[in-house]
Amino acid sequence: MTKLKNNFPDQKFLAELAKREAKKTGLLSNPLEMLKICSGASLNWIADYLTDKNISWEKKNLAINDLYLTGTNPEWNKIIIQKCEHSPFKLREFFKSNPADKIFKEAKFIKIPILVRFENGKYKVLDGMHRTIAAIRENRKNISVFVAETKGSPRPECEAHIIYDLLRAYQRSLNRNKKDLIAALRFIRKSYANTEHLLKTRFGKSWLPDEEIQTIIQDSLKN
């Protein structure tokens, strides 16, 4: 993750402020909300699948060779995707030819199920690529997984700050293009299952008593 730079003069104060803000959110008592934020920070799809009510989950024990390996970081992807073409079998062969390889030294196997999404007949790794790679390197044959399968159209939930970031940019005059803001809010509303509820409640007039913003929100709620 990229380390953010700032001009604040007291980094110790900043660290304590971060702790206070985290405590105020109450995220530790709400795992799904915590995962929404962490997934956003990590730029992964985990929360999309875990918050989607149209997805069913099943715990299984799968053959590792049946998995479809997914992307991690550019260095690893050169081997996982470009060289081994998402194939556990080809990655096993790579480790046989490169037993002293150090690229994947951070990959450690622990007995925690990985998350997999079943799409187009493939078991695509959603979370747990480090464990999966370590299992392949150790020549394990099977792995415990939670399999996600979509039943109907995907309807994940988004984290409230996605909406707030757009509204705040308009309020602070970072971008005063009202037409684009309404279009962006409509896009989010049609993409995430909880957007309309958030716009009507968390960003309603009692929380956000700005007449212009409320007009924009009402326009975004129109089809």
C-alpha positions as CSV (number, residue, x, y, z in Angstrom):
1,M,0.0,0.0,0.0
2,T,1.3,3.5,-0.9
3,K,2.3,5.5,2.2
4,L,0.5,8.8,2.3
5,K,2.5,11.9,2.8
6,N,1.3,14.9,4.8
7,N,2.4,18.3,6.1
8,F,1.1,17.8,9.6
9,P,3.8,18.9,12.1
10,D,3.2,16.2,14.8
11,Q,3.2,12.6,13.6
12,K,2.6,11.2,17.1
13,F,-0.5,13.3,17.5
14,L,-1.6,12.1,14.0
15,A,-1.2,8.5,15.1
16,E,-3.3,9.0,18.2
17,L,-5.9,10.9,16.2
18,A,-6.2,7.9,13.8
19,K,-6.8,5.6,16.8
20,R,-9.5,7.9,18.2
21,E,-11.2,8.1,14.8
22,A,-11.1,4.3,14.4
23,K,-12.6,3.8,17.9
24,K,-15.4,6.3,17.1
25,T,-16.5,4.3,14.0
26,G,-17.2,1.2,16.1
27,L,-15.8,-0.9,13.2
28,L,-14.4,-3.6,15.5
29,S,-17.9,-4.6,16.4
30,N,-19.1,-4.7,12.8
31,P,-17.0,-7.1,10.7
32,L,-18.7,-6.4,7.4
33,E,-18.3,-2.6,7.7
34,M,-14.7,-3.2,8.6
35,L,-14.2,-5.4,5.6
36,K,-15.8,-2.8,3.3
37,I,-13.2,-0.3,4.4
38,C,-10.3,-2.7,4.3
39,S,-11.3,-4.1,0.9
40,G,-11.4,-0.5,-0.4
41,A,-7.9,0.2,1.1
42,S,-6.5,-3.1,-0.3
43,L,-8.3,-2.6,-3.7
44,N,-9.8,-6.1,-3.7
45,W,-13.3,-7.6,-4.2
46,I,-13.7,-9.4,-0.9
47,A,-16.4,-7.0,0.5
48,D,-18.2,-7.0,-2.8
49,Y,-18.9,-10.7,-2.4
50,L,-19.4,-10.8,1.3
51,T,-22.1,-8.1,1.3
52,D,-23.9,-9.4,-1.8
53,K,-27.2,-11.0,-0.7
54,N,-27.5,-12.7,-4.1
55,I,-24.4,-14.8,-3.4
56,S,-24.5,-18.2,-1.7
57,W,-21.6,-19.6,0.1
58,E,-20.5,-23.3,0.6
59,K,-17.5,-24.7,2.4
60,K,-15.6,-27.3,0.4
61,N,-12.4,-29.2,0.2
62,L,-11.0,-28.6,-3.3
63,A,-8.2,-30.1,-5.3
64,I,-5.6,-27.2,-5.6
65,N,-5.2,-28.0,-9.3
66,D,-8.9,-27.1,-9.8
67,L,-8.2,-23.5,-8.8
68,Y,-7.8,-20.6,-11.1
69,L,-5.0,-18.4,-9.8
70,T,-5.6,-14.7,-9.7
71,G,-3.5,-11.6,-9.6
72,T,-1.5,-10.3,-6.6
73,N,1.3,-7.8,-7.4
74,P,3.3,-7.0,-10.6
75,E,6.3,-9.1,-9.7
76,W,4.3,-12.2,-8.7
77,N,2.0,-11.8,-11.7
78,K,4.8,-12.2,-14.1
79,I,5.0,-15.8,-13.0
80,I,1.5,-16.6,-11.9
81,I,-0.3,-15.1,-14.8
82,Q,2.2,-14.4,-17.7
83,K,4.4,-17.5,-17.3
84,C,2.0,-20.0,-15.6
85,E,-1.3,-18.8,-17.1
86,H,-3.2,-18.9,-13.8
87,S,-2.5,-22.7,-13.6
88,P,-1.6,-24.3,-10.3
89,F,-0.1,-27.3,-12.3
90,K,2.2,-25.0,-14.2
91,L,3.2,-23.2,-11.0
92,R,4.1,-26.6,-9.4
93,E,6.4,-27.2,-12.4
94,F,7.9,-23.8,-11.9
95,F,8.8,-24.6,-8.3
96,K,10.3,-27.9,-9.4
97,S,12.6,-26.0,-11.8
98,N,13.3,-23.2,-9.4
99,P,13.5,-24.7,-5.9
100,A,15.5,-21.8,-4.5
101,D,13.2,-19.2,-5.9
102,K,12.9,-16.2,-3.6
103,I,10.2,-14.2,-5.3
104,F,7.4,-16.0,-3.3
105,K,9.3,-16.1,0.0
106,E,6.6,-14.2,1.8
107,A,4.0,-16.8,0.9
108,K,3.3,-18.9,4.1
109,F,0.7,-21.7,4.4
110,I,-1.7,-21.6,7.4
111,K,-4.8,-23.8,7.8
112,I,-7.4,-21.1,7.2
113,P,-9.9,-21.6,4.4
114,I,-9.4,-19.4,1.3
115,L,-12.2,-17.6,-0.4
116,V,-13.1,-18.6,-4.0
117,R,-15.6,-17.2,-6.5
118,F,-17.1,-19.8,-8.9
119,E,-17.5,-18.1,-12.3
120,N,-17.8,-19.5,-15.8
121,G,-16.9,-23.0,-14.5
122,K,-13.8,-21.8,-12.8
123,Y,-12.9,-21.6,-9.1
124,K,-11.2,-18.2,-9.0
125,V,-9.2,-17.3,-5.9
126,L,-10.8,-14.3,-4.2
127,D,-8.7,-14.2,-1.0
128,G,-5.8,-16.4,0.0
129,M,-3.3,-16.3,-2.8
130,H,-0.4,-16.3,-0.4
131,R,-1.7,-19.5,1.2
132,T,-2.5,-21.1,-2.1
133,I,1.0,-20.4,-3.5
134,A,2.6,-21.8,-0.4
135,A,0.4,-24.9,-0.6
136,I,1.5,-25.4,-4.2
137,R,5.2,-24.9,-3.3
138,E,4.8,-27.5,-0.5
139,N,3.1,-29.9,-3.0
140,R,-0.2,-30.0,-1.1
141,K,-3.0,-31.6,-3.1
142,N,-6.1,-30.1,-1.5
143,I,-7.2,-26.9,0.2
144,S,-10.2,-25.8,2.3
145,V,-12.3,-23.1,0.6
146,F,-15.5,-21.1,1.0
147,V,-17.0,-20.9,-2.5
148,A,-19.1,-17.9,-3.5
149,E,-21.6,-18.4,-6.3
150,T,-23.9,-15.7,-7.6
151,K,-27.7,-16.5,-7.7
152,G,-29.1,-13.7,-9.9
153,S,-27.6,-10.3,-10.7
154,P,-24.7,-9.2,-8.5
155,R,-25.9,-6.7,-5.8
156,P,-23.0,-5.8,-3.5
157,E,-23.0,-2.9,-1.0
158,C,-20.6,0.0,-1.0
159,E,-19.0,1.9,1.9
160,A,-20.7,5.2,2.7
161,H,-17.6,7.2,2.2
162,I,-17.8,6.6,-1.6
163,I,-20.9,8.8,-1.7
164,Y,-19.5,11.2,0.9
165,D,-16.3,11.8,-1.1
166,L,-18.4,12.9,-4.1
167,L,-20.7,15.2,-2.1
168,R,-17.7,16.7,-0.2
169,A,-15.8,17.5,-3.3
170,Y,-18.8,19.5,-4.5
171,Q,-19.3,21.2,-1.1
172,R,-15.7,22.2,-0.9
173,S,-15.8,23.6,-4.5
174,L,-13.2,21.1,-5.6
175,N,-15.5,20.4,-8.5
176,R,-18.8,22.3,-9.0
177,N,-20.0,20.3,-12.0
178,K,-23.6,19.5,-10.8
179,K,-24.5,17.4,-13.8
180,D,-21.5,15.2,-13.4
181,L,-22.1,14.8,-9.7
182,I,-25.7,13.7,-10.3
183,A,-24.6,11.3,-13.0
184,A,-21.9,9.8,-10.6
185,L,-24.5,9.3,-7.8
186,R,-26.9,7.6,-10.3
187,F,-24.1,5.3,-11.4
188,I,-23.4,4.3,-7.8
189,R,-27.1,3.9,-7.1
190,K,-27.5,1.5,-10.0
191,S,-24.4,-0.4,-9.0
192,Y,-24.7,-0.9,-5.3
193,A,-27.7,-2.3,-3.4
194,N,-27.4,0.1,-0.4
195,T,-26.8,3.4,-2.2
196,E,-30.5,4.5,-2.3
197,H,-30.9,3.7,1.3
198,L,-27.8,5.7,2.2
199,L,-28.9,8.7,0.2
200,K,-32.3,8.8,1.9
201,T,-31.0,8.2,5.4
202,R,-27.3,8.8,6.2
203,F,-27.2,11.7,3.6
204,G,-30.7,12.9,4.3
205,K,-31.6,16.4,5.4
206,S,-31.2,15.7,9.1
207,W,-27.6,14.6,8.6
208,L,-26.8,17.0,5.7
209,P,-28.9,20.1,5.9
210,D,-27.6,21.7,2.7
211,E,-30.5,22.6,0.4
212,E,-28.4,22.5,-2.8
213,I,-27.0,19.1,-1.9
214,Q,-30.4,17.8,-1.0
215,T,-31.7,18.9,-4.4
216,I,-28.8,17.1,-6.1
217,I,-29.5,13.9,-4.1
218,Q,-33.2,14.0,-5.0
219,D,-32.3,14.4,-8.7
220,S,-29.9,11.5,-8.4
221,L,-32.8,9.3,-7.0
222,K,-34.8,9.9,-10.2
223,N,-34.6,7.3,-12.9
